[in-house]
Structures are given as C-alpha cells and as structure tokens.
Amino acid sequence: MDEKKRNEQGTLSDSQGAPAPKKPKKWKKVLGWILTTILIVVLVFCVVVVVQVKSSNKPFLLGYATYFVVSGSMEPTIKVGEVILIKQVSSPDELQKGDIITFRGKGGSLQGKIVTHRIISDGVQGGMITTCGDANHGIADTPITYDDVIGKYFKTSAVLTTVYTVFTSKYGFLFIVFIPLLILLVVQIVNFRRACRMDKDGKLPEEKTAEEIKEQALKEKEEEIKRKAIEDYLASKKRIEQAERDSKNKK
C-alpha cells in the first residue's frame, strides 16, 4: 500500500514539475511570410523602375512611360533629377499649345536626344510642332513632326523620383538590394534549421506535450526492441547455418 502511494506521489510530482509545452506561435510564421513578400515586391518594383527609367527604347506600361530629367531647361515646372510620367498619345489632335511633350530632338544641340519641352505653336501646324523649354527664355527649338513625339507629360512622380535617387546613389544598392537579400537569406536559414529540428509530425521538441513525448519515447523503445530482435534472429540464424556447414564438413 505504501509503495503504491509513493508511486502515485512520484507521478504527480513529475507531472507538476514538468514545464508546460510551448504553443507554436503561428503569428511569427505569418509575419515572416508577409515581410518576405513585401521585400520581394519592393525589390522587384525598384528594379523595374530603374530599368524603365534607364531604358532608351522603353515600352509603355498601361499607356505610360518614365523618364529621368537631366537638364534644367523646364525649370521651375520640372526640375533636374525628377522622374516624370509620360502618357502615350494616339493622334496629333491630342496635342495643343501649352502641352509639355517628350520627343526626339532635331537639329543643333538637341539632335538625337530625348527632350521634354512645351509646345509653343498652335498644336501641329503644317505637320510641324514648335517647342521651347520654360527656362530657355522663348528661344524655340528646331521644329519636329508628330512622328518624333514620344508622349505627353502627365505628372512628376515623387515616389519614383525617391526610389530612383536612392537606388542609384552610392549606398542605395546596399540598402535596397543587399540588405533585403541578406534578410531573406537569414529568414530562409532560420526556417531550414527549424525544419531540421521537426519530427515526422512537423513539430518541434518544445511544442510537444508530455503525452506526446512519452508516446515518442515508447515508439523509440519499441523500434529499438524490434531492431535488437532482428539482429538476434539474424545472428542466431547465422550460427545455425555455420553449425550445419561444420557438421557437413565433419561427415
């Protein structure tokens, strides 16, 4: 009777002393996926912006293209270093006096360059368009044709300007590309190490209950007994076969 009471007390003490199993924190996993997704989206967005701005024969995306302003000929309307959105035009009728357009320059210092200036003629006159930069004090550019027009100025994008400026700065690549990639690498390493610690049921040791730990120990013990039984059986069979061979050799 006393022995039975001691066993019960010992079992109760063990169960009370065992630390409570930690519940898996699903929010950490969800947060990790969200951060990873955001980093990938931001990285792709930055790369697309820079490639789009730097491309000379850039395609229009949803009817718009981006350009980086390198001169002050349109100040104060458009400043140096800004990224502007250009809207695609489908006919000469869309161009009017006062519109700002982006075009391929002709003649003089603008020959072959991509230029963004304001129309000072009454739209397309006699197949020609006359433009001038706001900061050029009324000095007109060499007239162009509608075929030289790339698109019409839509707006200056502060977001794209910031992204392009940071991305192309001295330390921009470090903060926008290298650090996010480093974070992604660390997250993947942590996930890999976590996966290596999981058992067949996909649980970590600290996530298991006392009952699950006990069941796992019993399974491991059963597997060990089975393995030992198989080894003993094979060894016994080998001894019998060896004895039979020895008996045949004596005959």
C-alpha positions as CSV (number, residue, x, y, z in Angstrom):
1,M,0.0,0.0,0.0
2,D,2.8,2.4,0.9
3,E,4.6,1.5,-2.3
4,K,1.5,2.3,-4.3
5,K,1.1,5.7,-2.6
6,R,4.8,6.6,-3.2
7,N,4.4,5.7,-6.9
8,E,1.3,7.9,-7.2
9,Q,3.0,10.8,-5.4
10,G,6.1,10.4,-7.6
11,T,4.0,10.5,-10.7
12,L,2.1,13.6,-9.5
13,S,5.3,15.4,-8.7
14,D,6.8,14.6,-12.1
15,S,3.8,15.9,-13.9
16,Q,3.7,19.1,-11.8
17,G,7.4,19.7,-12.2
18,A,7.4,19.3,-16.0
19,P,7.4,22.6,-17.8
20,A,4.3,23.5,-19.8
21,P,4.8,22.9,-23.5
22,K,5.1,26.0,-25.6
23,K,2.4,26.6,-28.1
24,P,3.5,27.1,-31.7
25,K,3.5,30.9,-32.5
26,K,1.7,30.9,-35.8
27,W,1.9,34.7,-36.0
28,K,5.6,34.6,-36.3
29,K,5.4,32.4,-39.3
30,V,2.7,34.6,-40.9
31,L,4.7,37.7,-40.1
32,G,7.8,36.1,-41.7
33,W,5.9,35.4,-44.9
34,I,4.4,38.9,-45.0
35,L,7.9,40.5,-44.6
36,T,9.3,38.3,-47.2
37,T,6.6,39.1,-49.7
38,I,7.0,42.9,-49.0
39,L,10.7,42.7,-49.5
40,I,10.3,40.8,-52.8
41,V,7.7,43.2,-54.1
42,V,9.8,46.3,-53.1
43,L,12.9,44.8,-54.7
44,V,11.1,43.9,-58.0
45,F,9.5,47.4,-58.0
46,C,12.8,49.2,-57.6
47,V,14.5,47.1,-60.3
48,V,11.6,47.7,-62.7
49,V,11.7,51.5,-62.0
50,V,15.4,51.8,-62.6
51,V,15.3,49.6,-65.8
52,Q,12.3,51.5,-67.1
53,V,13.9,54.9,-66.5
54,K,17.3,54.0,-67.9
55,S,16.0,52.2,-71.0
56,S,16.3,54.2,-74.2
57,N,13.6,52.3,-76.2
58,K,11.3,51.8,-73.3
59,P,7.9,50.2,-73.8
60,F,4.8,52.0,-72.5
61,L,3.3,50.2,-69.5
62,L,-0.5,50.7,-69.3
63,G,-0.1,53.7,-71.6
64,Y,2.7,55.3,-69.5
65,A,6.5,55.5,-69.6
66,T,9.0,57.1,-67.2
67,Y,11.9,59.4,-67.9
68,F,14.7,60.9,-65.7
69,V,15.2,64.6,-66.1
70,V,18.9,65.5,-66.7
71,S,18.7,69.2,-67.6
72,G,17.1,72.3,-66.2
73,S,15.5,73.6,-69.4
74,M,12.0,73.1,-68.0
75,E,12.6,74.6,-64.5
76,P,10.8,75.5,-62.4
77,T,8.0,73.3,-63.8
78,I,10.2,70.2,-64.0
79,K,13.4,70.1,-62.0
80,V,16.7,68.2,-62.6
81,G,16.7,64.8,-61.1
82,E,13.0,64.2,-61.1
83,V,11.3,61.2,-62.7
84,I,8.3,62.1,-64.9
85,L,5.4,60.1,-66.2
86,I,4.7,60.4,-69.9
87,K,1.4,59.4,-71.4
88,Q,1.1,57.8,-74.8
89,V,-0.7,59.9,-77.5
90,S,-2.7,58.3,-80.3
91,S,-3.2,61.2,-82.7
92,P,-2.0,64.8,-83.4
93,D,-5.3,66.1,-82.2
94,E,-4.3,65.4,-78.6
95,L,-1.5,67.9,-78.8
96,Q,-2.3,71.6,-78.1
97,K,-0.4,74.7,-77.4
98,G,0.9,74.7,-73.8
99,D,1.2,70.9,-73.6
100,I,4.5,69.5,-72.4
101,I,5.7,66.7,-74.6
102,T,8.7,64.3,-74.7
103,F,10.2,63.9,-78.2
104,R,13.3,63.1,-80.2
105,G,15.1,66.3,-80.8
106,K,16.2,67.6,-84.2
107,G,18.9,69.9,-85.1
108,G,21.5,71.7,-83.1
109,S,22.4,70.5,-79.6
110,L,19.1,68.5,-79.3
111,Q,19.9,66.3,-82.3
112,G,19.0,62.7,-81.5
113,K,18.3,63.4,-77.8
114,I,15.2,62.7,-75.8
115,V,13.8,66.1,-74.9
116,T,10.9,67.3,-72.7
117,H,9.7,70.8,-73.7
118,R,6.5,72.8,-74.0
119,I,4.6,73.3,-77.3
120,I,4.5,77.0,-78.2
121,S,2.8,76.5,-81.6
122,D,-0.9,76.0,-82.1
123,G,-0.6,72.2,-81.9
124,V,0.5,70.6,-85.1
125,Q,0.8,73.3,-87.8
126,G,1.5,72.2,-91.3
127,G,2.7,68.9,-90.0
128,M,5.3,70.6,-87.7
129,I,5.4,71.2,-84.0
130,T,7.4,74.0,-82.4
131,T,8.6,73.6,-78.8
132,C,10.6,75.6,-76.2
133,G,11.9,74.9,-72.7
134,D,10.4,77.1,-70.0
135,A,13.8,78.2,-68.9
136,N,15.1,79.0,-72.4
137,H,13.6,82.5,-72.5
138,G,11.5,82.0,-75.6
139,I,14.3,80.5,-77.8
140,A,12.4,77.9,-79.9
141,D,13.8,74.5,-80.7
142,T,14.1,73.1,-84.2
143,P,10.5,72.1,-85.2
144,I,9.7,68.5,-85.1
145,T,6.9,66.3,-86.6
146,Y,4.3,64.2,-84.9
147,D,6.3,61.1,-85.6
148,D,9.1,62.5,-83.4
149,V,6.7,62.7,-80.4
150,I,7.1,60.0,-77.7
151,G,4.3,61.1,-75.4
152,K,2.7,63.9,-73.4
153,Y,3.8,64.9,-69.9
154,F,1.4,63.6,-67.3
155,K,3.0,64.3,-63.9
156,T,6.1,64.3,-61.8
157,S,6.3,61.2,-59.5
158,A,7.8,62.0,-56.1
159,V,7.7,58.2,-55.3
160,L,9.6,57.2,-58.4
161,T,12.0,60.1,-58.0
162,T,12.8,58.9,-54.5
163,V,13.2,55.3,-55.5
164,Y,15.4,56.1,-58.5
165,T,17.5,58.6,-56.5
166,V,18.1,56.2,-53.6
167,F,18.6,53.1,-55.8
168,T,21.3,54.8,-57.9
169,S,23.0,56.6,-55.0
170,K,26.3,55.4,-53.5
171,Y,24.7,53.4,-50.8
172,G,21.3,52.8,-52.4
173,F,22.2,49.4,-53.7
174,L,23.3,48.4,-50.2
175,F,20.1,49.4,-48.5
176,I,17.6,48.4,-51.2
177,V,19.2,45.2,-52.7
178,F,21.9,43.8,-50.4
179,I,20.2,44.2,-47.0
180,P,16.8,42.8,-48.2
181,L,18.5,39.9,-49.8
182,L,20.5,39.3,-46.6
183,I,17.3,39.4,-44.5
184,L,15.7,36.9,-46.9
185,L,18.7,34.6,-46.6
186,V,18.6,34.8,-42.8
187,V,14.9,34.0,-42.8
188,Q,15.4,31.0,-45.0
189,I,18.3,29.7,-42.9
190,V,16.1,30.0,-39.7
191,N,13.3,28.2,-41.5
192,F,15.7,25.5,-42.7
193,R,17.1,24.9,-39.2
194,R,13.6,24.9,-37.8
195,A,12.5,22.3,-40.3
196,C,15.6,20.1,-39.5
197,R,14.5,20.1,-35.8
198,M,11.0,19.0,-36.6
199,D,9.9,15.4,-36.2
200,K,7.8,13.3,-38.6
201,D,4.7,15.1,-37.4
202,G,6.1,18.5,-38.1
203,K,6.5,19.5,-34.5
204,L,9.5,21.0,-32.6
205,P,10.6,19.4,-29.3
206,E,9.4,22.3,-27.3
207,E,6.0,22.2,-29.0
208,K,5.2,18.7,-27.8
209,T,3.1,17.8,-24.8
210,A,4.2,15.5,-22.1
211,E,1.9,12.8,-23.5
212,E,3.4,13.1,-27.0
213,I,6.9,13.0,-25.5
214,K,6.0,9.8,-23.7
215,E,4.5,8.2,-26.8
216,Q,7.6,9.1,-28.8
217,A,9.8,7.5,-26.2
218,L,7.7,4.3,-26.2
219,K,7.8,4.2,-30.0
220,E,11.6,4.6,-30.0
221,K,11.9,1.9,-27.4
222,E,9.7,-0.4,-29.4
223,E,11.8,0.3,-32.5
224,E,14.9,-0.4,-30.5
225,I,13.5,-3.8,-29.3
226,K,12.4,-4.7,-32.8
227,R,15.9,-3.9,-34.1
228,K,17.5,-5.9,-31.4
229,A,15.2,-8.8,-32.0
230,I,16.0,-8.8,-35.7
231,E,19.8,-8.6,-35.0
232,D,19.5,-11.5,-32.6
233,Y,17.5,-13.5,-35.1
234,L,20.0,-12.9,-37.9
235,A,22.8,-13.8,-35.6
236,S,21.1,-17.0,-34.4
237,K,20.3,-18.0,-38.0
238,K,23.9,-17.4,-38.9
239,R,25.1,-19.6,-36.1
240,I,22.8,-22.4,-37.1
241,E,23.9,-22.2,-40.7
242,Q,27.5,-22.2,-39.6
243,A,26.8,-25.3,-37.4
244,E,25.2,-27.1,-40.3
245,R,28.1,-26.4,-42.5
246,D,30.6,-27.6,-39.9
247,S,28.5,-30.8,-39.4
248,K,28.6,-31.5,-43.1
249,N,32.3,-30.9,-43.3
250,K,32.9,-33.4,-40.5
251,K,31.0,-36.1,-42.3
